[in-house]
């Protein structure tokens, strides 16, 4: 074949590919906007029906232990994940990262979360610190996780009877807020180191109210997206979180 005669065809083919790519980028959003994305610099998810519930710690990693009630974080987080699952009901496909007292490495949790494209990840924890600090906290990193983080923090605040010295909504680069390729947040349901709050968390009825509020926040995010959660934060280009970073 004459190479010079083939050039217009190649140009035409390249032009068609460019036009097709532009058309795809301008196409309307699909019913769900939560699919996988490395950076997540986009609006938050809407229309998703899969929720991955990650019970923090487990197995050899007990997490925080309350000096006031003796309860272990790993047991409380699993209890909360199951309660949130039940509260979400049949309207969502809920996936438990662990359903028993099993240790799962943080990087493995990220790998498992990344198996799902149309999903959000909610990691449940309880906090520990100076005995004067109490109240729930929510951590996020990705732009597309901001709306869900705002909703869950507001929901937990509404259930918590008092707050003191806690950080509230925090943008922090952790392995479970930076590394997954789906919207992801980490919730701290309260401080086990605070005498009154640890006893409150030990009450199953309080955990049920907390789980109900979190499930309602997830449901609202799926229905409304970011509407009413404020301006999106600016994109941040940081490398994935590693085990050598600050303790998580």
N, C-alpha and C positions, 0 to 999 in steps of 0.2 A: 504494500500500500504506500502511496505517495504521502510522506509525512506532512507536507505543506497543505494538502487537501484535507487532512484529518484535523488540523488546528481549529477551524471554525466549529467542527462538531464537539471538540473537547471544551471550547469556550462555552458553547450552548449548554452542554451537560453541566458544567460548573455553575453557570448562571441559574439553571433550573434548580440545582441543589440549594443554592443560596436563597432563592425565592421560596422554596419549600420550607427551609429552616425559619425564615422570617415569618411565614404564614403560621407555622406551628407556634412560634413564640407569641404571636398576637391572638391565638385562639382563645376562646373563653375558658374560664376555669372549669375543671371537671367537678362533679358533685362533691368530691372531697379534695381538700387542698393540703393534706398532711403528708404527702409522699416523701420519699427519701431525698435528702439534699445534704451535701457535705458541710456547707457553711450555715444554712438556715437563715440567710439574710433576706427574709421575706415576711409577709403577714402571717399571723398565726393560723393554726388549722381550723377548718370548718367542715362539717359533714362527715367527720371520721366516725368509725364504728368499732375500732379495735383499740383497747386500752391495755397496756402492759403494766402490771402492778408489781413493783419490785420491793419486797420486804427486806430492808437493810440488814446487814450482818448475817449471822447464822452459823451453825456448826461450831467450829473452834473459835469463832469471832463472836463474842457475846455482845459487843458494843458497850454502851454505857450501862452501869448498874446503879440503881437508886440506893443511896445510903440510908434512905428513910423507909423504903418498902421492900428492898431486896429484889425488886423486879428487874429483869434484864431486857435491854433494848431489843435484842433479837427476837424475844418472845412477843413483845408488844407490837413490833412492826409486822410480824406474820399475822397476828390477830387483826391488826388494822387493815392489811391488804385483803384479808378474807371478808371483813366487814364492808369494805368499799366495793369489792366484787359483788357481794349480795345486794348492796344498795343500788348499784348500776343496773342489775337485773338483766332481763333478756334483750333489752334494747341495744346492748353492746356485747361484743366478743371480748371477754376479759381473759387475759393470760397472766398467770402467776409466775413470776421469775423463779420462785421456790414455793413449795406447798408443805414443806416440813423443815426440820432443823438441820439444814444442809448448808455447808460453806460453799459459796460461789465467788471466785475472784472477780474483782471489779471489771477487769478487761474482758473477762468471759461474759459478764452481764451485758457489756456493750455489744459484743459479737452476737449474742442472742437477740438483743433488741433490734439490731440491724437486719435481722431476717425478715422483718416486717416493714412494708413500705407505707401503708395507709394506717398509721397508728400513732399514739402518743405514749410516752413512758413517764410514769409517776413513781418515784422512789420514796418510800416511807421510812422516816427515821424519828428518833427522839434525841434530845440534846443533853449536854452536860456542861457545867461551867461554874462560875461563882454562885454561891447559894442565894444571892440577891436577885439573880436574873431569872425571869420567867416569861412565858409567852411563846407562841408559834413563830416559825421563820420559814421562808421559802427561798430557795436558791434556783437561779436560772442563768443561762449564758447566751444561748441562741436568740436571735431576734424573733424567730417564729415561736418561741416558748414564752415570750413576755406576757401575752394575754392570758394564757392558762395559769401562769405564775401569779399574776395579779388576782385572778378570780379565786384561786385556792387560798392565797394569803388572806384575802378579805373574808372568805368563808370560815377559815379557822379563827380569825380574829372575832368573828361574830359569836362563836361558841365559847372562846376563852373568856373567863370571867375577869381576868386582870392580866396586865402586861407590865413589865418593868425591866428596862435596860436591854431588851432584846433588839436584834437588828432588823426584824421585819422582812421586807423584800430585799434580797441581795443578789447582785449580779456577780457570780463567782465561777471561775473556770475549774471545774471538777471533772473527773472522768465520766460521771453520770449526768453532767450538764453540758459538757463541751463535746465529748467524743461520739455519742450516738448520732446517727444521720436522720433522726426523726425528732420532732419536738419533745423536749425532755425537761423535767423539773425534779427537784429534790425537796421534800417537805420534812420539816422538823416539827413534830406535833406538840412540843413543849419540853421543859427542862426537868429531867429526872433528878437533878441536883437541887432543885428548889423544894423545900419541905412540903408546902401546900400543893404545889402543882404536881409533884410526884404522886401524892395521895389521890389527887383528882384523876390523873391518868390511870391509876390502879383501879378506878371504878369502871366496870364494863359499860354502864349506861352513859358515862361521859365519852368513852371511846366510840360508842355507837352514834352519839350526836356529832362527834367529830367526823366520823366516816360518812355519815349522811350529808354533812355540809360539803365535804370534799367531792363526793359523788355528784352532788347538785352543781358544783362549780364545773366539773368535767362535762356534764350534760349541757350546761349553758354554753360552754365554749364550742361544743359540737354544733349547737343550734345557731349561735350568733357570731361565731368567730371572735374577732378582737373588738367588736362594737362595744363602746362604753368602758374600755380598759385603758384609755389614754394613748398618748403618742408612743410609737415604737421607738425603742432605743437605737442608737447609732450602731452600725455594724462594727465588730471588732475582729481583726484578723490576728488570731493567736494560734500557736501550734496546739495539737492535742495535749490533754493533761496526761502526765506520766506518774508512775509510782514514786519517782524522786521528788515530785512537787510537795507542797505543804500537805500535812496529814489531812485525810478526808473523813 
